[in-house]
């Protein structure tokens, strides 16, 4: 018995009507292939605004999981949540959303340089369909103190999903999508190094 719908078995519905969110998320988590992403695109409804809503919800879920883990570890209750803990949780939620926005912008830019034809809004929405549920799963694994090897596999899973989202949104070949993703990752790492250098040596 299948745990999640395949791309070919997304609910048929009316043409252009987006599939239910749970089907979309389960599909990309079960099989984040280019075919799955193309099927989601063909249903319509993928946009930056929709992706933003998904990522805000995911960010709040990640923040709640992190806050709950902290309370359980310290043996405290909800009444013990102070302004500092609440602010930290909200910052974490914001970081989830900003990470998605930055990744979408970098991937869209690199894809365009390599001949991609898709829009930034389409890629951002498609990426959110994968990033939102994956962020929640990653937070749950972190709360459960999962083995580091599992976290490494999650990172590889994330990269594979990015490659196929770029490929589907921009009609690129597999090799060009891989190159665009690796260049975006390299640009992100370089940006972090520059920010760290500025912080250490102002």
Backbone as ProteinMPNN parsed JSONL, in Angstrom:
{"seq_chain_A": "XXXXXXXXXXXXXXXXXXXXXXXXXXXXXXXXXXXXXXXXXXXXXXXXXXXXXXXXXXXXXXXXXXXXXXXXXXXXXXXXXXXXXXXXXXXXXXXXXXXXXXXXXXXXXXXXXXXXXXXXXXXXXXXXXXXXXXXXXXXXXXXXXXXXXXXXXXXXXXXXXXXXXXXXXXXXXXXXXXXXXXXXXXXXXXXXXXXXXXXXXX", "coords_chain_A": {"N_chain_A": [[0.851, -1.199, 0.0], [0.622, 2.162, -0.931], [2.335, 4.875, 0.582], [2.09, 7.516, -0.029], [0.682, 9.684, -2.53], [1.551, 9.28, -5.964], [3.08, 11.302, -8.541], [1.592, 10.882, -10.785], [-0.866, 10.255, -9.814], [-2.113, 12.389, -8.614], [-4.94, 14.139, -7.302], [-7.577, 14.322, -9.646], [-9.625, 16.385, -10.252], [-10.843, 19.653, -11.3], [-9.657, 21.12, -14.369], [-6.764, 23.069, -13.982], [-7.252, 23.536, -11.35], [-5.764, 23.716, -8.219], [-4.146, 20.957, -6.576], [-5.077, 19.43, -3.4], [-3.424, 20.677, -0.456], [-2.268, 18.778, 1.282], [-1.922, 16.551, -0.384], [-0.146, 17.588, -2.234], [2.129, 18.147, -0.642], [2.707, 15.587, 0.449], [3.25, 14.209, -1.9], [5.6, 15.449, -2.952], [7.367, 14.928, -0.9], [7.432, 12.153, -0.847], [8.301, 11.528, -3.409], [10.335, 13.483, -4.785], [10.669, 14.217, -7.608], [11.427, 15.516, -10.933], [9.238, 15.067, -12.527], [7.143, 14.936, -10.683], [7.109, 17.569, -9.695], [6.508, 18.91, -12.072], [3.946, 17.958, -12.527], [2.579, 19.142, -10.406], [2.876, 21.813, -11.131], [1.401, 21.818, -13.495], [-1.16, 21.602, -12.528], [-1.686, 24.13, -11.661], [-1.972, 27.197, -9.674], [0.379, 27.606, -8.305], [2.393, 29.956, -6.821], [4.245, 32.897, -5.766], [3.02, 34.116, -3.556], [1.377, 32.07, -2.518], [3.368, 30.244, -1.871], [4.692, 31.723, 0.092], [2.779, 31.8, 2.144], [2.717, 29.064, 2.802], [5.365, 28.764, 3.738], [5.455, 30.509, 5.923], [3.634, 29.255, 7.649], [5.018, 26.846, 7.969], [7.341, 27.842, 9.182], [6.31, 28.785, 11.63], [5.457, 26.365, 12.684], [7.898, 25.017, 12.947], [9.109, 26.698, 14.83], [7.37, 26.306, 16.998], [7.801, 23.589, 17.522], [10.517, 23.641, 18.243], [10.379, 25.28, 20.517], [8.737, 23.737, 22.144], [10.381, 21.502, 22.508], [12.439, 22.668, 23.983], [11.089, 23.364, 26.334], [10.303, 20.845, 27.298], [12.79, 19.678, 27.752], [13.777, 21.239, 29.817], [11.921, 20.863, 31.743], [9.838, 22.615, 32.163], [6.671, 24.451, 31.924], [4.012, 25.712, 29.748], [3.283, 28.1, 30.909], [5.638, 29.123, 31.758], [6.925, 30.308, 29.696], [8.83, 32.943, 28.572], [9.374, 36.4, 27.488], [11.847, 36.372, 26.143], [12.208, 33.714, 25.258], [9.991, 33.511, 23.582], [10.54, 35.487, 21.686], [12.857, 34.404, 20.553], [11.786, 32.125, 19.368], [10.108, 33.273, 17.431], [12.015, 34.553, 15.876], [13.304, 32.336, 14.85], [11.263, 31.276, 13.273], [11.082, 33.353, 11.407], [13.608, 33.086, 10.259], [13.372, 30.693, 8.89], [11.574, 31.386, 6.853], [13.013, 33.448, 5.557], [15.255, 32.025, 4.7], [14.156, 30.34, 2.781], [13.256, 32.293, 0.917], [15.68, 33.48, 0.15], [17.005, 31.258, -0.95], [15.292, 30.639, -3.092], [15.557, 32.974, -4.654], [18.303, 32.927, -5.309], [18.495, 30.475, -6.692], [16.73, 30.935, -8.828], [18.038, 33.043, -10.121], [20.495, 31.835, -10.915], [19.508, 29.811, -12.533], [18.366, 31.252, -14.634], [20.687, 32.366, -15.732], [21.717, 30.136, -16.911], [20.088, 29.549, -18.972], [17.427, 29.09, -18.268], [13.824, 29.307, -18.376], [11.781, 29.866, -16.667], [9.832, 31.749, -14.205], [10.749, 33.753, -11.322], [8.763, 33.811, -9.342], [7.259, 31.493, -9.845], [9.17, 29.451, -9.427], [9.783, 29.947, -6.736], [7.309, 29.403, -5.468], [7.023, 26.701, -6.153], [9.278, 25.618, -4.955], [8.649, 26.087, -2.283], [6.608, 24.265, -1.895], [7.987, 21.989, -1.461], [9.968, 22.672, 0.417], [8.582, 23.572, 2.706], [7.135, 21.317, 4.031], [9.41, 19.739, 4.415], [10.998, 21.237, 6.14], [9.535, 21.097, 8.495], [9.653, 18.336, 9.016], [12.422, 18.078, 9.383], [12.739, 19.611, 11.708], [11.34, 18.052, 13.541], [12.94, 15.754, 13.541], [15.246, 16.831, 14.604], [14.34, 17.533, 17.152], [13.896, 15.023, 18.13], [16.416, 14.141, 18.501], [17.837, 12.886, 16.378], [20.11, 10.679, 14.598], [23.222, 12.03, 13.43], [23.871, 11.217, 10.831], [21.421, 10.896, 9.627], [20.536, 13.487, 9.445], [22.378, 14.411, 7.598], [21.584, 12.971, 5.364], [19.119, 14.172, 5.002], [19.912, 16.684, 4.146], [21.033, 16.066, 1.656], [18.749, 15.135, 0.428], [17.303, 17.48, 0.345], [18.878, 18.994, -1.459], [18.576, 17.436, -3.774], [15.827, 17.768, -4.19], [15.758, 20.519, -4.722], [17.188, 20.627, -7.13], [15.439, 19.246, -8.881], [13.156, 20.832, -8.688], [14.076, 23.232, -9.802], [14.642, 22.276, -12.335], [12.068, 21.539, -13.271], [10.63, 23.968, -13.124], [12.007, 25.615, -14.859], [12.409, 24.291, -17.215], [14.859, 23.034, -17.745], [17.747, 21.018, -18.607], [18.866, 18.056, -16.86], [21.574, 18.268, -16.101], [22.102, 21.016, -16.33], [20.332, 21.98, -14.414], [21.413, 20.858, -12.116], [23.89, 22.19, -12.109], [23.012, 24.854, -11.767], [21.894, 24.691, -9.21], [24.119, 23.936, -7.616], [25.767, 26.157, -8.022], [24.186, 28.139, -6.843], [24.21, 27.263, -4.193], [26.955, 27.52, -3.661], [27.2, 30.298, -3.924], [25.626, 31.102, -1.779], [27.098, 30.064, 0.403], [29.445, 31.544, 0.103], [28.435, 34.084, 0.591], [27.771, 33.816, 3.316], [30.321, 33.473, 4.413], [31.446, 35.975, 3.864], [29.761, 37.659, 5.366], [30.361, 36.669, 7.922], [33.049, 37.37, 8.075], [32.847, 40.144, 8.036], [31.508, 40.546, 10.438], [33.391, 39.624, 12.264], [35.687, 41.057, 11.706], [35.159, 44.076, 11.764]], "CA_chain_A": [[0.0, 0.0, 0.0], [1.473, 3.351, -1.054], [2.251, 5.811, 1.698], [1.77, 8.846, -0.528], [0.311, 9.646, -3.929], [2.596, 9.594, -6.934], [2.742, 12.46, -9.361], [0.589, 10.502, -11.77], [-2.145, 10.017, -9.171], [-2.641, 13.552, -7.925], [-6.375, 14.21, -7.545], [-7.834, 14.866, -10.971], [-10.267, 17.678, -10.08], [-11.082, 20.461, -12.492], [-8.406, 21.616, -14.958], [-6.274, 24.318, -13.422], [-7.544, 23.648, -9.923], [-4.639, 23.142, -7.475], [-4.383, 19.779, -5.745], [-5.062, 19.753, -1.973], [-2.08, 20.88, 0.084], [-1.711, 17.535, 1.856], [-1.482, 15.727, -1.494], [1.043, 18.215, -2.799], [3.261, 17.952, 0.263], [3.036, 14.168, 0.517], [3.815, 13.812, -3.191], [6.989, 15.9, -3.103], [8.198, 14.261, 0.103], [7.579, 10.757, -1.231], [9.045, 11.418, -4.677], [10.612, 14.849, -5.267], [11.242, 14.148, -8.945], [11.015, 16.584, -11.841], [7.884, 14.733, -12.992], [6.204, 15.321, -9.628], [7.019, 19.03, -9.692], [5.802, 19.336, -13.283], [2.535, 17.644, -12.32], [2.05, 20.183, -9.525], [2.796, 23.031, -11.941], [0.31, 21.675, -14.463], [-2.436, 21.813, -11.843], [-1.861, 25.561, -11.439], [-2.057, 27.663, -8.293], [1.698, 27.809, -7.706], [2.778, 31.363, -6.893], [5.068, 33.352, -4.637], [2.137, 34.373, -2.406], [0.996, 30.773, -1.951], [4.573, 29.701, -1.246], [4.954, 32.495, 1.306], [1.852, 31.311, 3.176], [3.2, 27.753, 3.228], [6.601, 28.876, 4.503], [5.132, 31.131, 7.212], [3.053, 28.188, 8.468], [6.102, 25.931, 8.309], [8.205, 28.519, 10.143], [5.638, 28.785, 12.934], [5.478, 24.979, 13.172], [9.28, 24.75, 13.387], [9.311, 27.449, 16.073], [6.609, 25.638, 18.063], [8.507, 22.34, 17.839], [11.734, 23.998, 18.962], [9.992, 25.788, 21.828], [8.256, 22.587, 22.914], [11.546, 20.696, 22.889], [13.136, 23.392, 25.041], [10.298, 23.25, 27.568], [10.369, 19.463, 27.775], [14.137, 19.415, 28.259], [13.986, 21.971, 31.07], [10.88, 20.49, 32.697], [8.94, 23.742, 32.407], [5.389, 24.422, 31.248], [3.702, 26.842, 28.877], [3.206, 29.32, 31.712], [6.999, 29.595, 32.029], [7.502, 30.927, 28.497], [9.062, 34.369, 28.761], [9.556, 37.187, 26.255], [13.072, 35.984, 25.443], [11.946, 32.459, 24.549], [9.024, 33.786, 22.519], [11.249, 36.238, 20.64], [13.754, 33.464, 19.878], [10.95, 31.27, 18.517], [9.666, 34.07, 16.284], [13.186, 34.751, 15.022], [13.519, 31.072, 14.152], [10.238, 31.224, 12.219], [11.499, 34.291, 10.379], [14.787, 32.544, 9.576], [12.888, 29.67, 7.952], [10.993, 32.083, 5.699], [14.077, 34.155, 4.85], [16.1, 31.028, 4.038], [13.435, 29.947, 1.555], [13.258, 33.408, -0.025], [17.036, 33.627, -0.37], [17.285, 30.103, -1.805], [14.513, 30.791, -4.325], [16.153, 34.053, -5.444], [19.595, 32.47, -5.834], [18.246, 29.421, -7.673], [16.122, 31.549, -10.014], [19.083, 33.825, -10.797], [21.436, 30.926, -11.568], [18.795, 29.106, -13.597], [18.257, 32.184, -15.76], [22.005, 32.481, -16.36], [21.997, 28.895, -17.634], [19.094, 29.345, -20.018], [16.097, 28.768, -17.765], [12.753, 30.17, -18.885], [10.75, 30.046, -15.65], [9.852, 32.982, -13.424], [11.126, 33.626, -9.922], [7.568, 33.522, -8.543], [6.91, 30.083, -10.039], [10.16, 28.62, -8.749], [9.629, 30.144, -5.29], [6.144, 28.652, -5.034], [7.299, 25.272, -6.3], [10.262, 25.262, -3.928], [7.956, 26.08, -0.996], [5.836, 23.021, -1.797], [8.926, 20.972, -0.977], [10.714, 23.157, 1.578], [7.737, 23.717, 3.898], [7.02, 20.076, 4.799], [10.729, 19.231, 4.775], [11.451, 21.991, 7.315], [8.84, 20.541, 9.666], [10.236, 17.011, 9.264], [13.764, 18.3, 9.924], [12.585, 20.082, 13.09], [10.941, 16.889, 14.346], [14.119, 14.902, 13.691], [16.149, 17.512, 15.531], [13.765, 17.412, 18.494], [14.035, 13.625, 18.546], [17.857, 13.874, 18.585], [18.144, 11.873, 15.366], [21.527, 10.483, 14.31], [23.751, 13.012, 12.478], [23.835, 10.684, 9.466], [20.08, 11.142, 9.104], [20.507, 14.907, 9.079], [23.149, 14.533, 6.362], [20.71, 12.476, 4.305], [18.094, 15.199, 4.784], [20.536, 17.739, 3.346], [21.126, 15.561, 0.283], [17.365, 15.091, -0.051], [16.964, 18.881, 0.051], [19.574, 19.38, -2.687], [17.92, 16.727, -4.882], [14.552, 18.434, -4.417], [16.039, 21.815, -5.358], [17.563, 20.364, -8.523], [14.262, 18.879, -9.662], [12.267, 21.994, -8.743], [14.675, 24.119, -10.799], [14.477, 21.634, -13.641], [10.668, 21.595, -13.678], [10.176, 25.354, -13.277], [12.744, 26.321, -15.907], [12.57, 23.451, -18.404], [16.287, 22.831, -17.962], [18.237, 19.643, -18.56], [19.285, 17.643, -15.513], [22.909, 18.78, -15.804], [22.011, 22.464, -16.112], [19.655, 22.183, -13.128], [22.408, 20.543, -11.081], [24.86, 23.288, -12.094], [22.366, 26.035, -11.18], [21.741, 24.455, -7.769], [25.44, 23.98, -6.978], [26.227, 27.551, -8.055], [23.412, 28.87, -5.833], [24.742, 26.858, -2.881], [28.278, 28.143, -3.529], [26.991, 31.732, -3.692], [25.139, 31.243, -0.411], [28.222, 29.844, 1.324], [30.335, 32.7, -0.008], [27.782, 35.18, 1.304], [27.915, 33.591, 4.757], [31.725, 33.741, 4.77], [31.647, 37.433, 3.827], [29.063, 38.21, 6.54], [31.136, 36.289, 9.113], [34.273, 38.186, 8.077], [32.459, 41.524, 8.424], [31.168, 40.533, 11.859], [34.591, 39.397, 13.078], [36.626, 42.147, 11.461], [34.36, 45.236, 11.287]], "C_chain_A": [[0.882, 1.242, 0.0], [1.256, 4.29, 0.115], [1.827, 7.188, 1.234], [1.447, 8.747, -2.004], [1.495, 9.93, -4.815], [2.149, 10.777, -7.759], [1.617, 12.129, -10.324], [-0.792, 10.343, -11.149], [-2.592, 11.18, -8.3], [-4.127, 13.65, -8.23], [-6.672, 14.909, -8.861], [-8.485, 16.236, -10.916], [-10.509, 18.389, -11.399], [-9.76, 20.95, -13.046], [-8.028, 22.958, -14.356], [-6.57, 24.491, -11.945], [-6.425, 22.981, -9.135], [-5.054, 21.92, -6.672], [-4.391, 20.193, -4.277], [-3.633, 19.823, -1.436], [-1.474, 19.585, 0.588], [-1.216, 16.606, 0.747], [-0.204, 16.28, -2.099], [2.263, 17.932, -1.935], [3.679, 16.49, 0.343], [3.7, 13.695, -0.769], [5.278, 14.198, -3.302], [7.898, 15.267, -2.068], [8.451, 12.803, -0.281], [8.432, 10.587, -2.48], [9.289, 12.803, -5.255], [11.289, 14.87, -6.635], [10.768, 15.321, -9.787], [9.595, 16.338, -12.339], [6.833, 15.135, -11.962], [6.015, 16.834, -9.608], [6.278, 19.545, -10.927], [4.301, 19.083, -13.147], [1.869, 18.695, -11.444], [1.892, 21.494, -10.291], [1.62, 22.982, -12.907], [-1.055, 21.89, -13.826], [-2.72, 23.285, -11.606], [-1.878, 25.906, -9.956], [-0.732, 27.88, -7.604], [2.11, 29.264, -7.911], [3.649, 31.715, -5.693], [4.21, 33.542, -3.383], [1.738, 33.073, -1.72], [2.188, 30.134, -1.23], [4.896, 30.408, 0.059], [4.05, 32.038, 2.441], [2.328, 29.964, 3.71], [4.429, 27.877, 4.125], [6.378, 29.558, 5.853], [4.543, 30.079, 8.156], [4.126, 27.19, 8.9], [7.034, 26.544, 9.347], [7.612, 28.534, 11.539], [5.631, 27.385, 13.535], [6.862, 24.62, 13.688], [9.562, 25.462, 14.709], [8.592, 26.784, 17.24], [7.287, 24.345, 18.492], [9.754, 22.625, 18.664], [11.425, 24.474, 20.382], [9.506, 24.649, 22.716], [9.394, 21.703, 23.382], [12.295, 21.345, 24.049], [12.402, 23.271, 26.376], [10.377, 21.852, 28.152], [11.729, 19.156, 28.387], [14.364, 20.061, 29.61], [12.93, 21.653, 32.124], [9.93, 21.619, 33.035], [7.648, 23.593, 31.615], [5.168, 25.657, 30.396], [3.678, 28.169, 29.636], [4.578, 29.926, 31.971], [7.657, 30.246, 30.816], [7.625, 32.429, 28.712], [9.236, 35.088, 27.436], [10.778, 36.765, 25.452], [12.852, 34.72, 24.633], [10.992, 32.672, 23.373], [9.684, 34.526, 21.357], [12.175, 35.321, 19.848], [12.969, 32.559, 18.933], [10.494, 32.018, 17.27], [10.818, 34.354, 15.327], [13.49, 33.494, 14.216], [12.515, 30.922, 13.005], [10.608, 32.152, 11.066], [12.686, 33.782, 9.583], [14.391, 31.48, 8.558], [12.363, 30.332, 6.681], [12.084, 32.778, 4.883], [15.004, 33.19, 4.106], [15.467, 30.566, 2.732], [13.504, 31.052, 0.507], [14.631, 33.59, -0.667], [17.383, 32.485, -1.323], [16.556, 30.226, -3.139], [15.123, 31.85, -5.234], [17.466, 33.598, -6.086], [19.403, 31.413, -6.924], [17.662, 29.994, -8.966], [17.169, 32.327, -10.815], [20.029, 32.908, -11.567], [20.771, 30.178, -12.721], [18.664, 29.986, -14.836], [19.591, 32.322, -16.489], [22.328, 31.259, -17.224], [20.914, 28.556, -18.654], [17.704, 28.981, -19.56], [15.057, 29.77, -18.235], [11.667, 30.452, -17.846], [10.894, 31.36, -14.901], [10.285, 32.706, -11.989], [9.933, 33.232, -9.063], [7.177, 32.053, -8.638], [7.873, 29.175, -9.292], [10.024, 28.74, -7.233], [8.442, 29.356, -4.759], [6.365, 27.164, -5.088], [8.278, 24.794, -5.235], [9.601, 25.193, -2.549], [7.144, 24.809, -0.796], [6.681, 21.886, -1.255], [9.582, 21.398, 0.338], [9.863, 23.219, 2.845], [7.583, 22.406, 4.674], [8.368, 19.522, 5.242], [11.272, 19.944, 6.004], [10.807, 21.45, 8.587], [9.411, 19.173, 10.029], [11.618, 17.15, 9.89], [13.706, 18.755, 11.381], [12.204, 18.935, 14.008], [12.12, 15.948, 14.581], [15.106, 15.507, 14.67], [15.654, 17.382, 16.97], [13.923, 16.007, 19.036], [15.496, 13.201, 18.669], [18.256, 12.753, 17.635], [19.65, 11.819, 15.108], [22.001, 11.509, 13.269], [23.711, 12.527, 11.025], [22.473, 10.93, 8.822], [19.924, 12.596, 8.681], [21.278, 15.141, 7.778], [22.324, 14.057, 5.167], [19.612, 13.481, 3.971], [18.644, 16.334, 3.925], [20.651, 17.322, 1.879], [19.747, 15.513, -0.365], [16.908, 16.486, -0.457], [17.601, 19.329, -1.26], [18.913, 18.721, -3.902], [16.584, 17.374, -5.217], [14.726, 19.772, -5.119], [16.363, 21.623, -6.841], [16.325, 20.092, -9.369], [13.23, 19.999, -9.73], [12.765, 22.993, -9.782], [14.462, 23.563, -12.201], [13.042, 21.764, -14.157], [10.217, 23.024, -13.967], [10.813, 26.056, -14.47], [12.951, 25.529, -17.187], [14.045, 23.276, -18.77], [16.612, 21.34, -18.02], [18.692, 19.326, -17.146], [20.634, 18.269, -15.153], [22.894, 20.283, -15.56], [21.33, 22.773, -14.784], [20.601, 21.894, -11.965], [23.413, 21.681, -10.952], [24.269, 24.53, -11.437], [22.243, 25.889, -9.667], [23.076, 24.555, -7.051], [25.999, 25.401, -6.955], [25.485, 28.393, -7.016], [23.91, 28.542, -4.427], [26.096, 27.516, -2.631], [28.145, 29.634, -3.243], [26.505, 31.983, -2.271], [26.242, 31.067, 0.621], [29.191, 31.012, 1.296], [29.757, 33.898, 0.73], [27.909, 35.05, 2.809], [29.335, 33.877, 5.219], [31.979, 35.246, 4.829], [30.988, 38.082, 5.045], [29.824, 37.907, 7.827], [32.401, 37.144, 9.222], [33.974, 39.607, 8.502], [32.165, 41.592, 9.913], [32.414, 40.409, 12.747], [35.57, 40.559, 12.929], [35.882, 43.35, 10.899], [35.264, 46.367, 10.781]], "O_chain_A": [[1.784, 1.368, 0.828], [0.132, 4.476, 0.579], [1.262, 7.956, 2.013], [1.894, 7.813, -2.669], [2.358, 10.735, -4.462], [0.997, 11.205, -7.691], [0.789, 12.982, -10.643], [-1.789, 10.298, -11.869], [-3.359, 10.992, -7.356], [-4.545, 13.274, -9.326], [-6.097, 15.955, -9.163], [-7.942, 17.181, -11.488], [-10.392, 17.799, -12.473], [-8.822, 21.176, -12.281], [-8.856, 23.862, -14.235], [-6.178, 25.494, -11.348], [-6.15, 21.8, -9.348], [-6.168, 21.852, -6.153], [-3.78, 21.202, -3.927], [-2.746, 19.113, -1.91], [-0.296, 19.317, 0.352], [-0.194, 15.941, 0.917], [0.712, 15.529, -2.435], [3.308, 17.524, -2.441], [4.871, 16.182, 0.309], [4.613, 12.87, -0.73], [6.11, 13.381, -3.697], [9.088, 15.084, -2.327], [9.545, 12.279, -0.07], [9.19, 9.624, -2.599], [8.54, 13.254, -6.121], [12.353, 15.467, -6.8], [9.833, 16.032, -9.416], [8.835, 17.283, -12.548], [5.759, 15.617, -12.321], [4.888, 17.321, -9.516], [5.511, 20.504, -10.839], [3.485, 19.889, -13.595], [0.733, 19.095, -11.7], [0.898, 22.201, -10.124], [0.929, 23.981, -13.111], [-1.999, 22.309, -14.496], [-3.869, 23.662, -11.374], [-1.808, 25.027, -9.096], [-0.699, 28.292, -6.444], [2.169, 29.744, -9.043], [3.775, 30.944, -4.742], [4.62, 33.174, -2.283], [1.757, 32.979, -0.492], [2.051, 29.567, -0.146], [5.324, 29.775, 1.024], [4.502, 31.903, 3.578], [2.343, 29.741, 4.921], [4.535, 27.193, 5.143], [7.045, 29.217, 6.829], [4.911, 30.022, 9.329], [4.145, 26.743, 10.047], [7.47, 25.866, 10.277], [8.322, 28.321, 12.522], [5.781, 27.225, 14.747], [6.994, 23.994, 14.74], [10.184, 24.889, 15.604], [9.133, 26.703, 18.343], [7.345, 24.034, 19.682], [10.023, 21.947, 19.655], [12.122, 24.115, 21.331], [9.827, 24.602, 23.904], [9.385, 21.211, 24.51], [12.731, 20.666, 24.978], [13.029, 23.097, 27.422], [10.503, 21.689, 29.366], [11.824, 18.469, 29.404], [15.062, 19.505, 30.458], [13.026, 22.112, 33.262], [9.281, 21.591, 34.081], [7.536, 22.727, 30.747], [6.024, 26.539, 30.326], [4.006, 29.22, 29.086], [4.686, 31.091, 32.355], [8.805, 30.685, 30.888], [6.638, 33.105, 29.0], [9.245, 34.457, 26.378], [10.755, 36.794, 24.221], [13.248, 34.642, 23.47], [11.167, 32.085, 22.306], [9.421, 34.231, 20.192], [12.276, 35.436, 18.626], [13.426, 32.258, 17.831], [10.495, 31.457, 16.174], [10.626, 34.393, 14.111], [13.882, 33.57, 13.052], [12.872, 30.495, 11.907], [10.467, 31.792, 9.898], [12.774, 34.012, 8.376], [14.997, 31.376, 7.492], [12.668, 29.895, 5.571], [12.08, 32.704, 3.654], [15.48, 33.5, 3.014], [16.143, 30.417, 1.714], [13.779, 30.782, -0.662], [14.739, 33.823, -1.87], [17.981, 32.709, -2.375], [17.131, 29.952, -4.193], [15.203, 31.656, -6.447], [17.708, 33.855, -7.266], [20.072, 31.453, -7.956], [18.05, 29.59, -10.062], [17.181, 32.273, -12.045], [20.333, 33.164, -12.732], [21.392, 29.941, -13.757], [18.832, 29.512, -15.959], [19.627, 32.387, -17.718], [23.123, 31.349, -18.16], [20.831, 27.427, -19.138], [16.87, 28.597, -20.38], [15.367, 30.938, -18.465], [10.731, 31.202, -18.122], [11.941, 32.006, -14.951], [10.2, 31.578, -11.505], [10.068, 32.412, -8.155], [6.807, 31.437, -7.638], [7.454, 28.243, -8.605], [10.138, 27.742, -6.522], [8.545, 28.709, -3.717], [5.952, 26.436, -4.186], [8.128, 23.704, -4.683], [9.952, 24.337, -1.737], [7.002, 24.327, 0.327], [6.163, 20.938, -0.664], [9.733, 20.592, 1.256], [10.36, 22.949, 3.939], [7.872, 22.378, 5.871], [8.474, 18.912, 6.306], [11.94, 19.322, 6.83], [11.456, 21.357, 9.629], [9.629, 18.878, 11.204], [11.951, 16.421, 10.825], [14.528, 18.336, 12.196], [12.693, 18.853, 15.135], [12.285, 15.409, 15.675], [15.725, 14.8, 15.465], [16.44, 17.152, 17.889], [14.065, 15.808, 20.242], [15.782, 12.029, 18.914], [18.923, 11.795, 18.028], [20.37, 12.784, 15.364], [21.266, 11.823, 12.332], [23.538, 13.324, 10.102], [22.383, 11.147, 7.614], [19.266, 12.899, 7.686], [20.881, 15.966, 6.955], [22.36, 14.66, 4.095], [19.222, 13.628, 2.813], [17.936, 16.882, 3.08], [20.399, 18.119, 0.975], [19.593, 15.81, -1.55], [16.221, 16.661, -1.463], [16.945, 19.97, -2.081], [18.714, 19.365, -4.932], [16.239, 17.517, -6.39], [13.945, 20.124, -6.003], [15.875, 22.363, -7.695], [16.182, 20.649, -10.457], [12.504, 20.111, -10.718], [11.975, 23.538, -10.554], [14.14, 24.3, -13.133], [12.824, 22.062, -15.331], [9.504, 23.267, -14.941], [10.229, 26.984, -15.03], [13.58, 26.009, -18.13], [14.427, 23.357, -19.938], [15.843, 20.508, -17.539], [18.881, 20.229, -16.331], [20.82, 18.744, -14.033], [23.598, 20.774, -14.677], [21.707, 23.725, -14.1], [20.59, 22.598, -10.956], [23.756, 22.096, -9.845], [24.938, 25.189, -10.641], [22.463, 26.848, -8.928], [23.168, 25.185, -5.997], [26.632, 25.805, -5.98], [26.082, 29.261, -6.379], [24.02, 29.425, -3.576], [26.362, 28.01, -1.535], [28.883, 30.18, -2.423], [26.913, 32.951, -1.631], [26.321, 31.819, 1.593], [29.701, 31.427, 2.337], [30.476, 34.634, 1.405], [28.127, 36.04, 3.507], [29.539, 34.453, 6.287], [32.65, 35.731, 5.739], [31.581, 38.95, 5.685], [29.929, 38.756, 8.712], [32.777, 37.585, 10.309], [34.748, 40.216, 9.241], [32.52, 42.564, 10.58], [32.488, 40.999, 13.825], [36.197, 40.988, 13.897], [35.956, 43.623, 9.701], [34.768, 47.407, 10.348]]}, "name": "protein", "num_of_chains": 1, "seq": "XXXXXXXXXXXXXXXXXXXXXXXXXXXXXXXXXXXXXXXXXXXXXXXXXXXXXXXXXXXXXXXXXXXXXXXXXXXXXXXXXXXXXXXXXXXXXXXXXXXXXXXXXXXXXXXXXXXXXXXXXXXXXXXXXXXXXXXXXXXXXXXXXXXXXXXXXXXXXXXXXXXXXXXXXXXXXXXXXXXXXXXXXXXXXXXXXXXXXXXXXX"}
